[in-house]
Amino acid sequence: MGLSYILSFPFMQRAFLAGVITAFLAATLGLFMVLRRLSLIGDTLSHATLAGVAAGMFFGFYPFYGAIAAAALAALIIEGIRRFFPRYAEISLAIVMSTFVALAVVMISLKKAFNADLFSFLFGSLIAVAPQDVVVMGMAGLVVLGSTLLFFQEFFSISFDEEAARLAGMPVDSLNIYLTLLTAVTVALAVRIVGTLLVAALMVLPPAVGLQLGNSFKGALAFSVATALFAVVVGLYLSFIFDLAPGGTIVLLCAFILSIVLGIKGVKGTWR
Amino acid sequence: MDKIEVARMEGVYFSYNGRPVLEGVSLKVMEGDFLALIGPNGSGKSTLLKLMLGLLKPLQGRIWLFGQNLDSFRRWDMVGYLPQHAAAAFNPAFPATVEEVVASGYYKGWGSLWRQEVKEAVFWALELVGIRDLAYRRIGELSGGQRQKAFLARALAKRPRALFLDEPTTGIDVSSKEEFFRLLEKLNREQGLTIVVVTHDIGEAFSRAKKIGCVRNQGVYIHEDITEVDQEHIAEVLGYSLRRRC
């Protein structure tokens, strides 16, 4: 079964388009997050999107918008709480994740609405990507991509050396908040494809490959994006052919690529 | 023509958790100065430098950079800074080349990275510190001395008028230390760069700097003419051993 056949289905066209946007953004912002030792923020934000999805179901608005809003709100709260616990930054992640998940559980139980739509947000779904999702993802993706290109040097600098970035005249506090917000939007977009439970993996595994293969920051970024794109395109293809969960397939492919890279480097290291 | 006042402090107080570190400190750094701040561990040398740059806020007192109150100072392109342990404390696995690290010091607002002038500034700075050939090497692969030069190039890329360095030679070998201070002296002499350096290396401080600032007992005393200073007496007062440089 060829790719052209699969792409003759409109829902698969949308899935591939959304997947490519997601892969690019998750791999890019994931690298910044990994380098800032904030790998777990993706996990926290993705769990927070559940509260937005549940709120959408509870109050009757489109859950995907709720997911984006909840991720952005969670990102702002994380930054706010971090100021109260400067030496225990991870506390803010735990507080936000548990509170938002609790909120989601309460709303779902009140509505008694554990349905297919919620299931699609938990595990990702190919057929769940609606035309309006692609439009939202395209627009949000452009904002995230444009911001990343425009603030590339700033994001690199605050990831490498925050104090020096401040002295170079960069508005470090605002940049931290903006980068976290961009990450939140990316997480919310990725939830549609890989699901809440696996978003964090898409933001960590490709950057891990990039860190192993790249000799420069731009090189690491290129390998990270290439890994994510390959895993998403091949993962979507395989999940269609074999009727597999797309999120799980994509993440397993990422893990497979990482294990090959680590294996080859390990063997090379042993031989040296 | 009168020299420009690069930095000025008046009546500055600072304490860590209630323990006074600096009490009523006043000092001036003039354009073209090469001031070495020396003193025992914990005397407040690094604190003094961070206060001058606004990285710490004083409890009392006022600070100016280039004649402007620090709170409203925005001309950070005029100021270069090499933080303490910059070369030793960073993550050596960070995937960045020397060129990328140096470029991060040249900041001219949004979209800076995509301007051609950045590349020119980076290679000018690398040439200046003598490591142009290392531009495409990964920063984590360099020796301690080479890394420190790369970080110096980052601070110099924007062509600042004043350079502030916090213990820049900690953790690097003796010959690299001497070479580093020789480079600072050259930058001061040939480029007219104002330099303020916190250091434990009293021998290099006395042989390269124009002024010595002794930080001790919550105060600072600036020796304007170091030729009149008894180096051994200063070392003894501050608890240094002059043999330590060997």
Interface residues (C-beta under 8 A of the other chain):
Chain A: L35 L149 L150 F151 F152 Q153 E154 F156 S157 F160 D161 E163 A164 A165 R166 L167 A168 G169 M170 G210 L211 G214 N215 S216 F217 K218 G219 A220
Chain B: L53 L55 R74 W76 D77 V79 Y81 P83 A86 F90 N91 A93 F94 P95 A96 T97 E99 E100 V101 A103 S104 G105 Y107 W110 G111 S112 L113 W114 Y136 R138 R154 A155 K158
